[in-house]
Amino acid sequence: MKASRIAVKSSSLGRLARAEIGDRANASSAIVNSPAQIIARYANDHHDIKRIAIELMLAESQIPIASQAASRRFATRLALFYGAIFGLLGSYLPFFPVWLKAVGIEASWIGIITAVPAVTRFTVLPFVTGLAERRQSLRNAIIITAFATALGLTVVGTQHQAVLVFVAFAATCCLWTPMAPLTDAYALRGVSHYGLNYGPLRLWGSAAFVVGALACGLLVDVIAPEHLIWVIALVAGASALASLGLRPIDGPKKADVIERGAGALLRDPGFLAVILASALIQGSHAAYYIFASIVWKQSGLGGLTIAGLWSLGVVAEIVLFALSPRFSRPYAVLVVIGALSAVARWIITAQDPPLAILAAVQLVHGLSFGLTLVGTMGLLARNVPYPLMARGQGYLAACSGIIASSASILSGAIYARYGQGVYYLMAAMALSGAVVMWLARHRLADQPHSAASGG
């Protein structure tokens, strides 16, 4: 009799245990699959973005946080790599056009060659990032693109004919331009996995840009301009070595429903207005990026002074990023303010102002670039569900690439004929961006900026 009761109790306990295990398995399955289910709903109804974004944030909160030691190692190595790639950008942007001119490349060709990175952003870049995403190998893709960039810039330095420089640089940019978005995607996964903040990691990139520009500015007074390409290639080599220190992290889960949800972004007028306005405002910097160093050098400014002018703009950008959590205006208004600041900046620059005024104008870069970026990222965060953020960034990069490449080519032709008058075209672009954002502001789920949102 006792044995019978024991058997009944054992059977009951077994059923309870199996039921509990089943419930836990179902709960775990719900946690894993909920982002996919939410995205699938977004594919059918992309108007209810705010509610869906909240649900996705709750789902993402289930991600476990790694140990503090592993978190510090990841952050240190990623910050080092960010510093390396933006140090490369800091040496490339001011002095690559100077090198092109020094080896005898004409102004029209300089415009075409420097437009190549923007073109690859909307042609080759989506295929490279898509391939890395499908293979779930972001770290390996970053390493490959970093070493290919260093090799490609070395080959560019051996060429002095315009067509050959164009071909070699175009091949290099096919793998150079995807490196930054791949790194951002890798960083965002690490932020979720290790429980980090993105801002402090990215800040090292801006700081390294200043260091790279200043270091190259010191060297330009020591070495001939036709040798500047080797300094740029050397920094690219350092970036490649730094990429080897990046730590592997887990890849994403299934992405089939993400493809369906991503298509809805292109049917959202508010999202399209955000990327178009941002592309116009940021694209209005094209003439500045290409011809500013050339004009300043022709005006008799030394390499260190030129580097200092570039650094002033980036320092203003860093300060703005640091202060951005205190801003209280809606994100759309921030973008409009950034655009109008760009209009004023380019009109003043077109007058060929003296050094003191030029230095003050450079500080406006914090508004024309930095504030526009803060507003744009805030609008994307409010209007694009988190799992689709990388795709949203890809569409922004593609739109920016089309406009920036067109602006670069036009800048080369206009500068060759009108010189500093090219900045009037840049002012018109920035004003167009302001108009687009102002007209679309009511379509956007735009909330006041706060410290909680983080910019």
C-alpha positions in Angstrom: 0.0 0.0 0.0 2.8 2.3 1.0 4.6 1.4 -2.2 1.5 2.3 -4.2 1.3 5.7 -2.5 5.0 6.4 -3.1 4.6 5.5 -6.8 1.6 7.8 -7.1 3.6 10.7 -5.5 6.6 10.0 -7.7 4.4 10.0 -10.8 2.8 13.3 -9.7 6.2 14.9 -8.9 7.4 13.7 -12.3 4.5 15.3 -14.1 5.0 18.6 -12.1 8.7 18.6 -13.0 8.1 18.0 -16.6 5.4 20.7 -16.6 7.8 23.2 -15.0 10.6 22.4 -17.4 8.1 22.8 -20.3 7.0 26.1 -19.0 10.5 27.3 -18.6 11.4 26.2 -22.2 8.3 28.0 -23.5 9.3 31.1 -21.6 12.8 30.9 -23.0 11.5 30.4 -26.5 9.2 33.5 -26.1 12.2 35.6 -25.0 14.3 34.4 -28.0 11.6 34.7 -30.6 9.8 37.9 -29.4 12.0 40.3 -31.4 11.2 38.3 -34.5 7.5 38.4 -33.8 7.6 42.1 -33.1 9.5 42.8 -36.3 7.0 40.6 -38.2 4.2 42.8 -36.9 6.2 45.9 -37.9 6.4 44.5 -41.5 2.5 44.6 -41.6 1.9 47.8 -39.6 4.9 50.2 -39.6 2.8 53.1 -38.2 2.8 51.8 -34.6 6.6 52.3 -34.2 6.7 53.8 -30.7 4.8 50.8 -29.2 6.9 48.3 -31.1 10.2 50.0 -30.1 9.2 49.7 -26.4 8.4 46.0 -26.8 11.8 45.5 -28.4 13.6 47.3 -25.7 12.0 44.9 -23.1 13.0 41.9 -25.2 16.6 43.2 -25.5 16.8 43.6 -21.7 16.9 39.8 -21.5 20.5 39.8 -22.9 22.9 38.6 -20.2 25.8 41.0 -19.2 29.3 39.6 -19.4 31.9 39.9 -16.6 33.4 43.3 -15.9 36.9 42.2 -16.8 35.8 41.0 -20.2 33.8 44.2 -20.6 36.9 46.3 -19.9 39.0 44.3 -22.3 36.4 44.7 -25.1 36.0 48.5 -24.4 39.8 49.1 -24.4 40.5 47.3 -27.6 37.5 48.8 -29.4 38.4 52.3 -28.2 42.0 51.7 -29.5 40.6 50.6 -32.9 38.2 53.6 -33.1 41.2 55.8 -32.4 43.2 54.2 -35.1 40.5 54.4 -37.9 39.7 58.0 -37.0 43.3 58.9 -36.7 43.6 57.7 -40.3 40.6 59.9 -41.3 42.3 62.8 -39.5 45.4 62.4 -41.6 43.5 61.6 -44.8 40.8 64.4 -45.0 43.1 67.5 -44.7 46.1 66.2 -46.6 45.1 63.7 -49.2 43.9 66.6 -51.5 47.2 68.4 -50.8 49.1 65.3 -51.9 47.0 65.0 -55.1 47.8 68.6 -56.0 51.4 68.1 -55.2 51.8 65.2 -57.6 50.2 67.3 -60.4 46.5 66.2 -60.3 44.2 68.9 -61.7 41.4 70.4 -59.6 38.6 68.7 -61.7 40.3 65.3 -61.2 40.7 66.0 -57.5 37.0 66.4 -57.2 36.3 63.2 -59.0 38.9 61.1 -57.1 37.8 62.4 -53.7 34.2 61.6 -54.6 35.0 57.9 -54.8 34.4 57.1 -51.1 31.0 58.7 -51.3 30.1 56.6 -54.4 31.2 53.3 -52.8 28.9 54.0 -49.8 25.8 53.4 -51.9 27.2 50.9 -54.4 29.8 48.5 -52.8 29.3 49.2 -49.1 25.8 47.5 -48.8 27.1 44.3 -50.4 30.2 44.1 -48.2 28.3 44.7 -44.9 25.5 42.4 -46.1 28.0 39.6 -46.7 29.6 40.1 -43.3 26.1 40.0 -41.7 25.1 36.8 -43.5 28.3 35.1 -42.5 28.1 36.4 -39.0 31.7 37.4 -39.1 31.9 41.2 -38.4 35.3 40.9 -36.7 36.9 39.0 -39.6 35.4 41.5 -42.0 36.8 44.4 -40.1 40.3 42.8 -40.1 40.2 42.1 -43.8 39.0 45.6 -44.7 41.6 47.2 -42.4 44.5 45.3 -44.0 43.1 45.8 -47.5 42.9 49.6 -46.8 46.6 49.8 -45.7 47.7 47.8 -48.8 45.5 49.9 -51.1 46.8 53.3 -49.9 50.3 52.0 -50.3 49.6 51.2 -54.0 47.9 54.6 -54.4 51.1 56.3 -53.3 53.1 54.7 -56.1 50.9 56.3 -58.8 51.0 59.9 -60.1 48.8 59.7 -63.2 45.3 60.9 -62.6 43.6 57.8 -64.1 45.9 55.4 -62.3 45.4 57.1 -59.0 41.6 57.0 -59.6 41.6 53.3 -60.3 43.8 52.4 -57.4 41.9 54.6 -55.0 38.6 53.3 -56.2 39.7 49.7 -55.5 40.9 50.7 -52.0 37.6 52.5 -51.1 35.6 49.4 -52.0 36.9 47.9 -48.7 37.8 51.1 -46.8 34.3 52.7 -46.7 32.6 49.6 -45.2 35.1 49.5 -42.3 33.4 52.3 -40.3 29.8 50.9 -40.5 31.1 47.4 -39.8 32.9 48.8 -36.7 29.7 50.6 -35.6 27.7 47.4 -36.0 30.4 45.4 -34.0 30.4 48.1 -31.3 26.6 48.1 -30.9 26.6 44.3 -30.5 29.3 44.7 -27.9 27.4 47.5 -26.1 24.4 45.1 -25.7 26.5 42.1 -24.8 28.8 43.7 -22.3 26.5 46.4 -20.9 28.6 49.4 -22.1 27.8 52.9 -23.3 28.5 53.8 -26.9 29.5 57.4 -26.4 32.7 56.9 -24.4 33.9 54.4 -26.9 33.2 56.6 -29.9 34.7 59.7 -28.2 38.2 58.2 -28.7 37.7 58.3 -32.4 37.0 62.1 -32.4 40.0 62.7 -30.2 42.3 60.6 -32.4 41.1 62.6 -35.4 42.5 65.7 -33.8 45.8 64.0 -33.0 46.1 62.6 -36.5 45.5 66.0 -38.1 47.9 67.8 -35.8 50.6 65.1 -36.3 50.3 65.3 -40.0 50.3 69.1 -39.8 53.7 69.0 -38.1 55.0 66.6 -40.7 53.8 68.7 -43.6 56.3 71.4 -42.7 59.1 68.8 -42.5 58.5 66.6 -45.5 57.5 67.4 -49.0 53.8 67.4 -49.8 54.3 64.6 -52.4 55.3 62.3 -49.6 52.2 62.9 -47.4 50.6 59.7 -48.8 53.1 57.6 -47.0 52.1 59.1 -43.6 48.5 58.3 -44.4 49.4 54.7 -45.4 51.5 54.3 -42.2 48.5 55.3 -40.1 46.4 52.8 -42.1 48.9 50.1 -41.3 48.5 51.0 -37.6 44.8 50.6 -37.9 45.2 47.2 -39.4 47.4 46.0 -36.6 44.9 47.4 -34.0 42.0 45.4 -35.7 43.7 42.2 -34.6 43.0 43.1 -31.0 39.2 43.1 -31.4 37.5 40.4 -29.4 35.1 38.0 -31.0 31.5 38.4 -30.0 28.4 36.3 -30.8 26.7 37.0 -34.2 23.0 37.8 -34.6 20.2 35.3 -34.7 17.8 34.7 -37.6 17.3 37.7 -39.9 14.6 36.6 -42.4 11.8 38.7 -40.8 14.2 41.6 -40.5 14.4 41.7 -44.3 10.6 42.1 -44.5 10.4 44.7 -41.7 13.3 46.7 -43.3 11.3 47.3 -46.5 8.7 49.2 -44.5 11.3 51.8 -43.6 11.4 52.9 -47.3 7.6 53.4 -47.2 7.8 55.7 -44.2 7.8 59.4 -45.3 9.2 60.6 -42.0 12.2 58.2 -42.2 12.8 59.3 -45.8 12.7 62.9 -44.7 15.3 62.3 -41.9 17.9 60.6 -44.2 17.4 63.1 -47.0 17.7 66.2 -44.7 20.8 64.7 -43.0 22.4 63.8 -46.3 21.9 67.3 -47.7 23.3 69.0 -44.6 26.2 66.7 -44.1 26.8 66.7 -47.9 27.2 70.5 -47.8 30.6 69.9 -46.2 31.9 68.4 -49.4 33.8 71.5 -50.7 35.2 72.1 -47.2 36.6 68.6 -47.0 38.1 68.7 -50.5 39.4 72.2 -51.0 39.8 73.9 -47.5 43.4 72.7 -47.0 44.3 73.7 -50.6 42.9 77.2 -50.2 44.5 77.7 -46.9 47.9 76.5 -48.1 47.7 78.8 -51.1 46.9 81.6 -48.7 50.3 81.1 -47.0 49.2 79.2 -44.0 51.6 76.5 -42.6 50.8 72.9 -42.1 50.5 73.2 -38.4 48.1 76.1 -38.7 46.0 74.1 -41.2 45.9 71.2 -38.9 44.9 73.5 -36.0 42.0 74.9 -38.0 40.8 71.3 -38.7 41.3 70.4 -35.1 39.2 73.4 -33.9 36.2 72.0 -35.7 36.6 68.6 -34.2 37.2 69.9 -30.7 33.9 71.8 -31.1 32.3 68.6 -32.2 33.6 66.7 -29.1 32.4 69.4 -26.8 28.9 69.4 -28.4 28.7 65.6 -28.0 29.6 65.9 -24.3 27.0 68.6 -23.8 24.2 66.9 -25.9 22.4 65.2 -23.0 21.5 68.6 -21.7 19.7 69.8 -24.8 16.0 70.2 -24.4 14.8 71.0 -28.0 13.1 68.3 -30.1 15.5 66.4 -32.4 14.0 67.8 -35.6 14.7 71.3 -34.3 18.3 70.4 -33.5 18.7 69.3 -37.1 17.2 72.6 -38.4 19.5 74.6 -36.2 22.5 72.6 -37.4 21.4 73.2 -41.0 21.0 77.0 -40.6 24.4 77.1 -38.8 25.9 75.4 -41.9 24.3 78.0 -44.2 25.9 80.9 -42.2 29.2 79.0 -42.1 29.5 78.5 -45.8 28.4 82.0 -46.7 31.1 83.5 -44.4 33.7 81.0 -45.7 33.0 82.1 -49.3 34.2 85.6 -48.4 37.8 84.3 -47.8 37.9 85.7 -44.3 41.1 86.5 -42.3 42.6 83.9 -40.0 40.9 85.1 -36.8 37.4 85.0 -38.3 38.2 81.7 -40.0 39.1 80.2 -36.7 35.8 81.3 -35.2 33.9 79.9 -38.2 35.6 76.6 -37.7 34.0 76.3 -34.3 30.6 76.3 -36.0 31.5 72.8 -37.2 30.2 71.7 -33.8 26.8 72.8 -34.9 26.8 72.2 -38.7 28.2 68.6 -38.3 27.8 67.7 -34.6 24.4 69.0 -33.8 23.0 67.7 -37.1 24.4 64.2 -36.2 22.9 64.3 -32.7 19.5 65.3 -34.1 19.6 62.7 -36.8 20.6 59.8 -34.5 17.9 60.9 -32.0 15.3 60.8 -34.8 16.4 57.4 -36.0 16.4 56.0 -32.4 12.8 57.3 -32.0 11.4 56.2 -35.3 13.3 53.0 -36.2 12.9 49.8 -34.1 16.3 48.8 -32.6 16.7 45.5 -34.6 16.3 47.5 -37.8 18.7 50.3 -36.7 21.6 48.9 -38.8 19.4 48.8 -41.9 18.2 52.3 -41.2 21.9 53.4 -40.9 22.6 51.6 -44.1 19.9 53.6 -45.9 21.2 56.8 -44.4 24.7 56.0 -45.6 23.5 55.2 -49.1 21.5 58.4 -49.4 24.4 60.4 -48.0 26.8 58.7 -50.4 24.7 59.7 -53.4 24.4 63.3 -52.4 28.0 63.7 -51.1 29.5 62.2 -54.3 27.4 64.4 -56.5 28.4 67.4 -54.4 32.0 66.5 -54.6 32.0 66.2 -58.4 30.1 69.5 -58.7 32.5 71.1 -56.2 35.5 70.2 -58.3 34.0 71.7 -61.5 32.7 74.9 -59.7 35.9 75.4 -57.7 38.0 75.2 -60.9 36.0 78.2 -62.3 34.8 80.2 -59.4 37.1 79.3 -56.5 35.6 80.1 -53.1 32.3 80.7 -54.8 31.7 77.0 -54.5 30.6 77.5 -50.9 27.4 79.2 -52.1 26.3 75.9 -53.5 27.1 74.3 -50.1 25.0 76.9 -48.4 22.1 76.2 -50.7 22.3 72.4 -50.0 22.3 73.0 -46.2 19.2 75.4 -46.6 17.4 72.7 -48.5 18.1 70.2 -45.7 16.6 72.7 -43.2 13.5 73.1 -45.3 13.0 69.3 -45.7 13.3 68.7 -41.9 11.1 71.6 -41.0 8.3 70.5 -43.3 8.5 66.9 -42.0 8.8 67.6 -38.3 5.2 66.8 -37.5 5.5 63.3 -39.1 8.2 62.2 -36.7 7.9 60.6 -33.3 10.1 63.4 -32.0 10.4 63.8 -28.2 12.5 66.4 -26.3 16.1 65.4 -25.9 17.1 64.3 -22.4 20.0 62.7 -20.6 18.2 59.4 -20.6 18.1 59.2 -24.3 21.8 59.8 -24.6 21.7 61.5 -28.0 
